[in-house]
């Protein structure tokens, strides 16, 4: 039995209601004696997709001191040194995970500590692969202080995604592998790490949220 994430329960209930309305309309227009199996079969793939998209996988998060775990399922699309202009305003190592509509869309805390900074920014809905999406798209930025080392991760909306949900707040103590939020219908998560951090992934790698160790602090 697939468990549905709380963020998808409303959409799933709405989809079910919509299906019932469509089936009732077909019966009313075509007559009560007309079988509705064809309509139900036609609507079933959409219902299955919504249920699958908001699935909750059974996972035990990796808990390792000074390890940075993947904040999302997906593909590594950026690994580079870059300027982080919102919080650090200096050079950092950026690792970005792109989520397709087929990935689990839960986001996880990459490392435990205290949430020092949390900001939501409205913005555009550019394709998430674009590097400038990190600065121009709708996004939420979170900074976790882990033993005086600050790690920034950023949820970024994409072309299809229109809703970012973030569960953490400033001053909150968070555990590695706990749920950080949810991005509906695709996008990406960026992580900005101190220079000198040991990176364990490369562009094109597939990672699993809360499972894959993508870097280690030195």
C-alpha positions in Angstrom: 0.0 0.0 0.0 1.5 3.3 -1.1 1.4 5.9 1.7 0.4 9.4 0.5 2.2 12.4 1.7 0.2 15.0 3.6 0.9 17.6 0.9 -0.9 15.4 -1.6 -3.9 14.4 0.4 -6.0 17.5 -0.6 -5.1 17.0 -4.3 -5.9 13.3 -4.1 -9.3 14.0 -2.5 -10.0 16.7 -5.1 -9.0 14.3 -7.9 -11.3 11.6 -6.5 -14.2 14.0 -6.3 -13.5 15.2 -9.9 -13.6 11.7 -11.1 -17.0 11.0 -9.5 -18.4 14.2 -11.0 -17.2 13.2 -14.5 -18.6 9.7 -14.1 -21.9 11.1 -12.9 -22.0 13.5 -15.8 -21.3 10.7 -18.4 -24.2 8.7 -16.9 -26.5 11.7 -17.0 -25.6 12.6 -20.6 -25.6 9.1 -22.0 -28.2 7.4 -19.9 -28.1 5.4 -16.7 -27.8 2.2 -18.7 -24.6 3.2 -20.3 -21.5 1.4 -18.8 -18.9 3.9 -17.4 -16.0 1.5 -17.4 -14.4 3.3 -20.4 -14.5 6.6 -18.6 -13.1 5.1 -15.4 -10.3 3.4 -17.3 -9.5 6.7 -19.1 -9.3 8.6 -15.8 -7.3 5.9 -13.9 -3.9 6.8 -15.2 -4.2 10.4 -13.8 -5.3 9.1 -10.4 -2.4 6.7 -10.3 0.1 9.4 -11.3 -1.2 11.8 -8.5 -1.0 8.9 -6.0 2.5 8.0 -7.2 3.8 11.6 -7.2 2.9 12.2 -3.6 4.2 8.8 -2.4 6.2 8.5 0.9 9.1 6.0 0.6 10.1 3.8 3.5 13.6 4.9 4.4 15.9 5.1 7.3 18.0 8.3 6.9 21.8 8.1 7.0 23.1 9.7 10.2 26.8 10.6 10.0 28.6 13.4 11.8 30.0 15.9 9.3 28.4 14.1 6.3 26.2 16.0 3.9 23.3 13.8 2.7 21.3 14.4 -0.4 18.4 16.7 0.3 16.3 15.2 -2.5 16.0 12.3 -5.0 17.2 13.2 -8.5 20.2 13.9 -10.7 23.2 16.0 -9.9 23.2 18.8 -12.5 25.8 21.3 -10.9 29.0 20.7 -9.0 31.2 23.8 -9.0 32.7 26.7 -7.1 30.5 29.8 -7.3 29.6 33.0 -5.5 26.7 32.7 -3.1 25.1 36.2 -2.9 22.2 35.9 -0.5 23.7 34.9 2.8 27.5 34.2 2.6 28.3 36.7 -0.1 31.5 34.8 -0.9 32.8 31.8 -2.7 31.2 28.4 -2.0 31.0 24.9 -3.5 27.6 24.4 -5.0 25.9 21.0 -5.5 22.5 21.0 -7.2 20.0 18.1 -7.4 17.3 18.2 -10.1 14.0 16.4 -9.5 11.9 15.2 -12.4 8.2 14.6 -12.0 9.0 10.9 -11.5 11.2 11.5 -8.4 10.0 11.5 -4.8 9.5 15.2 -4.0 10.1 15.2 -0.3 13.1 17.3 0.8 15.3 16.3 3.7 17.7 18.1 6.1 21.2 17.5 4.8 23.0 17.9 8.1 21.9 18.4 11.7 22.2 21.7 13.6 20.4 24.9 14.4 18.5 26.8 11.7 20.2 30.2 11.6 18.4 31.7 8.6 15.2 30.9 6.7 13.8 33.1 3.9 11.1 32.7 1.3 11.6 34.6 -2.0 8.9 35.0 -4.7 10.3 34.8 -8.2 10.0 33.5 -11.7 9.4 29.9 -12.9 12.4 29.4 -15.2 13.4 25.9 -16.2 15.2 24.5 -13.1 18.2 23.4 -15.1 19.1 27.1 -15.7 21.9 28.1 -13.4 20.2 31.5 -12.7 17.2 29.7 -11.4 19.0 29.7 -8.0 18.7 33.5 -7.9 15.7 34.3 -10.0 13.1 31.6 -9.4 10.7 31.3 -6.5 12.8 29.7 -3.7 13.3 29.2 0.0 16.8 29.5 1.5 17.7 27.7 4.8 21.0 27.9 6.6 21.9 25.3 9.2 24.7 26.0 11.7 26.5 22.7 12.3 29.2 23.0 15.0 29.9 26.6 13.7 30.0 25.5 10.1 27.1 26.9 8.1 25.5 24.9 5.3 23.0 26.6 3.0 20.4 24.6 1.1 17.8 26.2 -1.2 14.5 24.8 -2.5 13.9 26.1 -6.0 10.6 26.1 -8.0 10.8 25.2 -11.7 8.8 25.5 -14.9 6.0 23.3 -13.7 6.4 23.6 -9.9 4.2 26.3 -8.4 4.4 25.5 -4.7 7.3 25.2 -2.3 6.6 24.0 1.2 9.3 24.5 3.9 8.8 23.0 7.4 11.7 24.6 9.3 11.9 27.9 11.1 14.7 30.1 12.4 16.0 29.0 15.8 14.8 25.5 15.4 17.1 22.5 16.1 16.9 20.1 13.2 18.0 16.5 12.8 19.9 15.1 9.8 17.5 13.3 7.6 14.3 14.9 8.9 11.8 16.3 6.4 12.7 19.8 5.4 9.8 20.4 3.1 8.2 19.5 -0.2 8.3 20.9 -3.8 5.2 20.1 -5.9 5.7 18.9 -9.5 9.4 19.1 -10.1 12.4 21.4 -9.6 15.7 21.3 -7.7 17.6 21.8 -4.4 20.9 23.6 -4.2 23.5 23.1 -1.4 26.3 25.6 -0.8 29.3 24.2 1.1 32.5 25.7 2.5 35.5 25.6 0.1 37.6 22.5 0.8 34.6 20.3 1.5 35.1 16.8 0.1 32.6 16.3 -2.7 31.5 12.7 -3.3 29.4 13.2 -6.4 29.8 14.4 -9.9 27.5 15.9 -12.6 25.1 13.2 -13.9 25.1 11.0 -10.8 21.7 9.8 -9.4 21.2 10.4 -5.7 18.6 9.3 -3.2 17.3 11.8 -0.6 18.4 11.1 3.0 20.5 8.1 1.7 23.3 9.3 -0.5 26.3 11.0 1.1 27.1 13.8 -1.4 29.9 15.5 0.6 31.9 15.4 3.9 33.0 18.4 5.9 36.7 18.7 6.7 
